[in-house]
Amino acid sequence: MGSPYAIEMLNITKRFPGIIANDNITLQLKKGEIHALLGENGAGKSTLMSVLFGLYQPEEGVIKKDGQVVSIKDPNDATALGIGMVHQHFMLVEAMTVFDNIILGDKHAKGVFIDRAARRKEIEALSEKYGLDVQLDKLITEISVGEQQRTEILKSLYHGAELLILDEPSAALTDIEVEGLFAIMHKLIGEGKSIIFISHKMREVLRISDRITILRLGKIVLRFL
């Protein structure tokens, strides 16, 4: 019988000069759930997820995917393992279109050649499936913050993400856009994806999450299971 967990971060410690950002943290994400990481700024939430996405290397601890220990040395390793991260400050190239941002680093590319028509069909199908409404031919500078976020989510899915890390995803959204985001999250879970939702807003977390882990000053202080 396989592991019930999509990802396990076991006894993770991450230090920076003069600070322990993550102090012996264990976080287990079940398959098909929304797991919230709640805490004030500086609690260690984004650092922990940066470890999972390969942006930082922990001093101690291991990461398991589907019960097997994995090595995540950089974001390329994370992507190859089906882990996608939508950062609070989007990582989009503003001078490029939505479509070109999504296919950047395309897994189907043969040398410099990309079958753009085939890729477009694939992206449009993903967009329709998950309710990720985007304007593929618009420049990033021409679309709203909510649409930029949908572009980031679509890009992660296009590159094979089964687990999505959403870092403070509601921070810059209007109330209507937040409702749209939550609808998208429910569709993703309904299709068997798993989500880690980083937030400092208790009301949102209680509404959207299956389980909650609360961090304070780099330590887990409470879990709601």
Backbone torsions as a table, in degrees:
resi	resn	phi	psi	omega
1	MET	NA	133.3	-176.8
2	GLY	-75.7	168.9	178.8
3	SER	-68.5	141.0	175.6
4	PRO	-75.4	-7.4	-174.7
5	TYR	-102.1	134.4	172.7
6	ALA	-72.0	-43.2	-179.0
7	ILE	-142.2	139.5	170.8
8	GLU	-127.1	125.8	171.8
9	MET	-107.6	110.0	-169.8
10	LEU	-110.6	118.0	174.6
11	ASN	55.4	47.8	-177.3
12	ILE	-80.3	125.7	172.4
13	THR	-124.2	127.6	177.1
14	LYS	-128.8	122.8	-178.3
15	ARG	-113.2	145.8	166.4
16	PHE	-122.6	164.0	-179.5
17	PRO	-52.6	118.6	176.3
18	GLY	82.3	2.1	-177.6
19	ILE	-150.4	142.3	169.9
20	ILE	-100.7	102.6	-174.8
21	ALA	-73.8	-37.8	175.0
22	ASN	-130.4	121.4	-171.9
23	ASP	-114.4	92.1	175.5
24	ASN	55.6	54.9	-176.0
25	ILE	-95.0	132.8	171.7
26	THR	-116.9	124.0	-179.8
27	LEU	-132.9	126.6	-179.5
28	GLN	-121.8	124.3	-178.7
29	LEU	-106.2	118.0	178.1
30	LYS	-75.0	153.9	176.8
31	LYS	-67.2	132.4	175.9
32	GLY	75.5	27.9	178.1
33	GLU	-125.9	160.8	168.5
34	ILE	-103.7	114.3	-178.6
35	HIS	-111.7	118.4	-177.6
36	ALA	-90.7	138.4	169.0
37	LEU	-107.4	112.2	-173.1
38	LEU	-113.1	141.2	176.7
39	GLY	167.6	161.4	178.5
40	GLU	-71.1	168.6	173.4
41	ASN	-56.9	135.4	-178.9
42	GLY	88.5	2.5	-179.0
43	ALA	-74.4	-21.0	179.5
44	GLY	109.3	7.2	-176.0
45	LYS	-64.2	-53.6	-176.7
46	SER	-67.6	-34.2	176.8
47	THR	-61.7	-45.9	-179.5
48	LEU	-60.2	-42.8	179.9
49	MET	-72.3	-29.5	174.6
50	SER	-67.2	-30.9	172.8
51	VAL	-65.8	-45.3	-179.0
52	LEU	-63.8	-33.4	-177.5
53	PHE	-90.0	1.5	175.0
54	GLY	84.6	9.9	178.2
55	LEU	-78.8	-28.7	174.9
56	TYR	-126.8	153.9	173.5
57	GLN	-107.8	130.5	-179.9
58	PRO	-76.4	151.9	174.0
59	GLU	-76.3	-30.3	-178.9
60	GLU	-142.0	156.7	174.8
61	GLY	104.1	167.3	179.5
62	VAL	-131.9	159.2	175.1
63	ILE	-119.1	132.9	176.0
64	LYS	-118.4	140.6	171.1
65	LYS	-119.5	125.2	-177.8
66	ASP	51.7	37.7	175.5
67	GLY	85.9	-4.7	-178.5
68	GLN	-109.5	136.5	177.9
69	VAL	-65.9	133.4	179.8
70	VAL	-126.4	158.0	176.7
71	SER	-110.9	122.3	-179.9
72	ILE	-120.0	91.8	-174.8
73	LYS	-86.8	-22.0	-179.3
74	ASP	-160.1	172.5	-179.2
75	PRO	-60.5	-26.3	176.3
76	ASN	-63.8	-39.5	175.5
77	ASP	-62.9	-42.8	-180.0
78	ALA	-61.7	-45.8	-179.9
79	THR	-61.0	-42.0	179.8
80	ALA	-63.2	-26.9	178.7
81	LEU	-88.9	2.7	178.5
82	GLY	83.6	24.9	178.7
83	ILE	-106.8	125.4	177.2
84	GLY	-120.8	147.6	-179.7
85	MET	-131.2	126.8	173.3
86	VAL	-103.3	106.4	-174.8
87	HIS	-73.9	156.2	177.6
88	GLN	-59.9	-40.6	175.0
89	HIS	-102.6	110.5	-168.8
90	PHE	-59.5	147.1	-176.8
91	MET	-104.8	47.4	-177.8
92	LEU	-100.2	150.0	177.5
93	VAL	-88.7	110.3	-170.0
94	GLU	-65.0	-28.6	-176.7
95	ALA	-81.0	-1.3	-177.9
96	MET	-110.3	162.2	176.9
97	THR	-75.3	166.4	174.6
98	VAL	-56.4	-47.6	-179.0
99	PHE	-58.8	-47.4	-177.3
100	ASP	-67.8	-32.2	174.4
101	ASN	-64.1	-41.9	-177.2
102	ILE	-65.7	-40.8	-176.1
103	ILE	-87.2	-0.2	178.7
104	LEU	-57.2	126.9	-176.4
105	GLY	74.2	30.5	-172.4
106	ASP	-56.9	131.7	-179.4
107	LYS	-71.1	-18.3	-177.6
108	HIS	-93.6	-5.5	-173.4
109	ALA	-62.4	135.0	174.3
110	LYS	-110.1	99.1	-172.3
111	GLY	66.7	-124.6	178.9
112	VAL	-97.1	-0.8	-175.2
113	PHE	-90.4	131.3	173.7
114	ILE	-129.3	130.0	175.2
115	ASP	-76.2	90.6	-171.8
116	ARG	-64.4	-36.5	-179.5
117	ALA	-65.0	-42.8	179.3
118	ALA	-67.0	-41.2	179.5
119	ARG	-65.0	-38.0	179.4
120	ARG	-62.5	-42.5	178.0
121	LYS	-61.2	-42.0	-179.9
122	GLU	-63.5	-43.8	-179.8
123	ILE	-67.0	-41.3	179.0
124	GLU	-63.4	-36.7	178.5
125	ALA	-66.3	-43.3	176.6
126	LEU	-62.9	-42.3	-179.9
127	SER	-58.8	-45.0	-179.6
128	GLU	-69.2	-41.0	-177.0
129	LYS	-61.0	-40.4	-173.5
130	TYR	-106.5	5.2	179.7
131	GLY	69.4	31.1	-178.4
132	LEU	-95.7	80.9	-174.7
133	ASP	-74.9	113.9	178.6
134	VAL	-137.0	158.0	176.5
135	GLN	-104.3	100.2	-167.8
136	LEU	-62.9	-28.3	-174.5
137	ASP	-96.3	1.8	177.7
138	LYS	-82.6	148.3	170.4
139	LEU	-71.6	153.5	179.0
140	ILE	-57.7	-35.4	-179.4
141	THR	-68.5	-13.3	-175.9
142	GLU	-99.0	-0.6	-175.7
143	ILE	-116.7	162.2	-176.8
144	SER	-73.2	167.1	176.7
145	VAL	-60.0	-42.6	179.1
146	GLY	-60.3	-39.9	179.4
147	GLU	-72.2	-33.2	174.2
148	GLN	-61.8	-41.7	178.6
149	GLN	-64.2	-42.8	177.5
150	ARG	-62.0	-35.6	176.5
151	THR	-61.9	-43.9	178.9
152	GLU	-62.4	-43.7	179.3
153	ILE	-63.9	-45.1	179.6
154	LEU	-61.5	-39.8	178.2
155	LYS	-61.6	-44.6	178.7
156	SER	-61.1	-44.4	179.9
157	LEU	-65.1	-40.9	178.9
158	TYR	-60.0	-35.7	-179.9
159	HIS	-88.9	12.1	168.1
160	GLY	98.2	16.3	-176.3
161	ALA	-66.3	129.7	169.9
162	GLU	-105.2	-22.0	178.3
163	LEU	-122.8	125.8	-179.6
164	LEU	-114.6	129.4	171.8
165	ILE	-99.0	119.0	178.7
166	LEU	-110.8	109.7	-174.5
167	ASP	-93.6	107.6	-179.3
168	GLU	47.5	54.5	-170.6
169	PRO	-69.7	-19.8	-177.5
170	SER	-93.9	-2.7	-169.7
171	ALA	-56.9	-41.6	-174.0
172	ALA	-108.8	12.6	-175.2
173	LEU	-97.5	153.0	169.9
174	THR	-75.2	167.6	179.4
175	ASP	-58.4	-40.8	-179.9
176	ILE	-65.6	-40.4	178.7
177	GLU	-66.0	-34.8	176.9
178	VAL	-63.5	-42.6	176.8
179	GLU	-59.1	-42.6	177.8
180	GLY	-62.8	-41.2	178.1
181	LEU	-61.6	-44.6	-179.1
182	PHE	-64.0	-36.7	177.2
183	ALA	-63.3	-41.6	177.6
184	ILE	-63.1	-43.5	179.9
185	MET	-59.8	-41.5	179.0
186	HIS	-65.2	-37.9	177.1
187	LYS	-64.4	-41.6	179.6
188	LEU	-61.6	-45.6	179.1
189	ILE	-64.3	-39.4	178.6
190	GLY	-61.0	-25.1	178.2
191	GLU	-95.1	10.0	174.4
192	GLY	90.9	4.8	175.0
193	LYS	-74.3	165.1	175.3
194	SER	-122.5	145.7	-175.3
195	ILE	-132.5	133.5	166.3
196	ILE	-105.9	122.4	-171.4
197	PHE	-113.1	106.3	-179.6
198	ILE	-88.0	129.3	-177.6
199	SER	-157.3	163.3	168.4
200	HIS	-122.2	14.0	-177.6
201	LYS	-106.0	102.6	-175.1
202	MET	-58.8	-40.4	-176.4
203	ARG	-61.5	-45.0	179.0
204	GLU	-63.9	-44.6	-176.8
205	VAL	-61.3	-44.2	179.9
206	LEU	-63.4	-31.8	-176.8
207	ARG	-76.8	-39.4	-167.9
208	ILE	-102.2	-19.4	-166.0
209	SER	-96.5	148.0	171.8
210	ASP	-83.4	-40.1	177.5
211	ARG	-139.1	156.2	-175.7
212	ILE	-133.6	134.6	171.0
213	THR	-119.9	127.5	-178.0
214	ILE	-106.2	127.0	178.1
215	LEU	-108.1	145.7	171.6
216	ARG	-145.3	124.8	178.2
217	LEU	49.8	44.9	174.0
218	GLY	82.4	1.7	-179.5
219	LYS	-122.1	151.9	171.2
220	ILE	-78.3	124.6	180.0
221	VAL	-109.5	-17.7	-177.7
222	LEU	-163.3	146.8	172.5
223	ARG	-130.7	139.3	170.6
224	PHE	-114.1	110.9	-171.7
225	LEU	-105.5	NA	NA
